[in-house]
Amino acid sequence: MGHSSVRGEGTRRRGPHARDLGWDDSLYEEGSPREEEAGRVPRARTAPDDERDGAGAPDATAEGSGSRRRRVPRRGKRGRRRILRGITLSVSVVILGTAGAGYLYYEHLNSNIRKGDRNSAGSDVQKSAPNAAGQTPLNVLLIGSDSRNSSENLELGGSKKSVGAPPLADVQMLLHVSADRKNASVVSIPRDTKVDIPECTDSETGDTHPATRDLINATLRRGGPGCTLATWQNLTGVYIDHWMMVDFAGVVDMADAIGGAEVCVNHNVYDGPKPGVPGGSGLRLTKGTHEIQGVKALQWLRTRHAFESDFGRSKAQHMYMNSVIRKLKDQNAFTDTGRLVDLAETATKSLQVSEEIGTVDKLFDLGMTLKDVPTGRIAMLTMPRIPDPANPGNHVLPAPGEADRLWELLREDMPVDGKAPTSKPQTPAAPKDPAADPADIGVMVRNGTGDAAAATPRRAAAVTGVLARRGFTQAWADKTPDPQKRTQVLFPSAELEGDARSVAKALGVPTSAVKRSTDVSGVTLVVGTDWRTGDTFPKASPAAGPPKNTETVMGDDKGACMDIYAPYRF
């Protein structure tokens, strides 16, 4: 407070000052004009000093008063200190009580979250190296479960025969956000895609499921969401940081919490049962644009027949997601605390997540990754595919070439919309030992372009010849079959990393494909199915445009509208 202008005031002992406690003590000084400003009633004046008795109390019978003076109680400094202490204590209780309530609410939200293991299988896929600014991309697998193992889910779809059965992963999308958080991609894989599923161990039951080849939606019942993630990693070579899963009831609750999203149909639609085609989502809309939420949103996301196929359904789901993102941005939901609290309450009850993001603050950080991504740089598409020759009417396979290019774009953190990259290139740390002269580097080359029936003939010999012409005269072809989806340059120990990178650079193979492995004894190049022809690895480039044999929906396309398959129009 500083010293008083009254002589001797600074030598008096005093208790904690109001200003020390964060209060403006001018509000408590006698005669302060700020009392009136604050709306307080001024204190009654006491008798002048010459009318006080020796004890300092007003003289009730002072001469010249003309009448008996009214006693006016006067609070001294001790009384004022008691008031201050009382107010401070009250405020402290309120602050602590609020903080306690906030903590309890935070713990309540955390207790809502259901968690599981991130990965249920082994994998050699590695996290991307940081770019020049030290940033790394974010990859999150979004899974929609068709579980009917609750009364809410059963009421929203399915039959009683489904109760108790392990769920299938009917919706699977990979959200990729660039390292600089300036562009994003969402890629769906149709549920009827035939893939290699690795051996998975279910963390909840402890059951181990052997490796198999099956539809990708079966992964959820063969080891939980962690098995779905492992299958995606092995298929794409993209390191996936987290998974998030929601069931039917969760979709309805989240749609209600968001407050609806706009969708559009080009014809009147009713997705109901037809002769020979039972089921249907029950979606009924008239031609035009509608704002849907709750059960209607679930029906939209589940509609398959009226949108003609799973590919049409994926496109409709992408339209809905883009609309949701636009709405959240328009509502300032990423910065509005009240909106965030409402969404957090619903999200923590609706979602199951991988354990490393199983807290409110981690989920909040995850949600913020889309805050600064312009909607014009959010691209959503379905995996390029071809019919499965073994069952062309019902199953599909990743399209050779175009699907490989899509996976490489994601691995190399390049946009899939055909526009220029926003992130700086990755700059992995230099190897401890520099590369030897190419003529001194031994390289074993293997043909991994497929099994004996599907492999490109003499591919290892052809690439060995390319290396020899580029100075690697000690390269030799190994006839051991080694089918691999992705071309890799492997090395066994740190002193050979420089040599492996030198081989990769000579062939145009990306640095992310150079990996340490205990399965090799020297530098080993495995030519995968992504490089069947040519002397230089076919590096993906955004300039080539979005992948072909798919459909792309951009986040800022407000005019997107779904066509309806003729039998489902009314």
C-alpha positions, 0 to 999 in steps of 0.5 A: 500500500505504501506509507500514509501521509499521516506522520507515524502511520508507517510505524504502526503494525498492521495485518494483511492489507486488502491490496495484498489480497487482491482487493482495491482497499480504497473502497474501504477507506473512510470518506472515499468518494469511491464508496458512493461510486460503488453504491455504498451508503457513506458512514455516519460522521463521528464527533469532532476530536474536541468532543471526544473523551479521554478514551477516544469515545464520543462524549454523549453529553458534550456541551453545546450539543443542544441535545443528547448526541446519538451514539454512532458505532465506529469500526476500527482497523481491526473490524475492517480487517475482520471484514476483509478476512471474511470476504477473502475467505468467502471468495476463496471458498467460491473459487475453490468450489468452482475449481473443485466442480471443474475438476469433478466434471473433468473426471466425470468426462474422463470416466465416460471414455471407453478405451482399448489397445491401439494395435492388436498385431505386429507391424513394421510400419513406422511413424513418419519422420518430422518435416523441416519444421519438426512437425509430423502428420496425424492419421486417425482411423474412424470406425463405425460398428454395426453392434446390436448388443444394446437395446438402443442399437437394436432399436435403431437397426438389425434383428434380434438374431444379431444380439450377442454377435461380435460386431463388424466394422461397416464404416472405415475411414482414415483421417489424414491431417498434414504436418502443418495442419493446412490440408486434410484427407479422408479415405474410405475403404468399402466394407466388402474389400478383400484384404490380408488380415494379420494375426490379431490378439483381442485385448479384451478376451485374450483370444488370438485369431490367426492371419487370414484373407477376408473382408476388411469389415471382419477385422473388428470381430478378429481382435477389436479396433486394434486389428482393424488398425493393424490391417489398414497399416499393413495394407497402406504402409501409413502409420496410424496414430489412433482409432476412434469407434462409434456405434449406431446410438453414438451416431444419433447422439452426436448428430443431435449434439452437433445440431444437424447437417445439410444433405441433398438428394436429386430425387425423392427417396425411400430406402425401404425393402424391395422384392428380393432385397430386404432391409433398408435404412428407412431414409425418406426425403423429398427432392432437395436440401434438408437439415438432418440430425438424430435418427434421420442422420443415422439413416442417411449414413447407413443408406446403401441400396438407394445410393446404389452401392457401398461406393455411393454410401461412402460418397454420401457419408463424405458429404455429411462429414463435410457439412458437419465440419462446415457447421462446426466452423460456422458455429465457432465450435472450435473456440466457443467454450460452451459449445465445446462442453456440450460436444465433450459430454456427448462425445465422451459417452458416444466414442470408444478410443485407443488408450493413448488419447483416452483423456478429455484434454487429448481428445480436445487437442485432437479435435483442434487439429481441424480448426485451421484447415480450410474447407477448400483443402479437405478432400474426401474419397473412396479407395480406388478399386476393381472387382474381385475376380473370385467374386466380382458381383460382391467383393472388390480389391484395391486397384493396382497402381492408383490405390498404391499411388494414394497410399504413397501420397498419404505416406509422404504427407502430400495432398490427394486433391491435386493441389500444391502441398502445404507442408515442407518436405520431410528431412530425416536425420543424416545417417551416422556413417556416410555411404560408401562408394556405389561400387563398394556397396553390396545389394541383394535384389528380390522380386516382391511383385507378387507370388509365383503366379502373379509376379512380374517375370525377372523383375529382380534381374531387371532392377539389378541391371539398372543398379549396375548401370548407375555404379552399383556393380556389386548388386545381384538378383536373388531368386527367393520369392518375397511378395511385398505390397511396397518397395523397401530398402532394408539394412541390418545395422546403423553402419549400413543405413547410409549405403541403403539410402544411397541405393534408394536415391539412385532409384528414386525410392522415397527415404520413408521406404528405407528401414532397418530390419533384423531379417536381412544380413546386408542391404536388401532391395525388395521390389514390391507390387507398387513398382512392376515396370520402369527403371525409376520408382514411380514416385507419386506427385500431387500434380497428377491430380486426385486418384482415378477410379474413385470419387472426390468430395471437397469440403467447400462443395456446398452444392454436392447432391446425391443421385438416387437409384431408380427403384428407390425413388417415389 
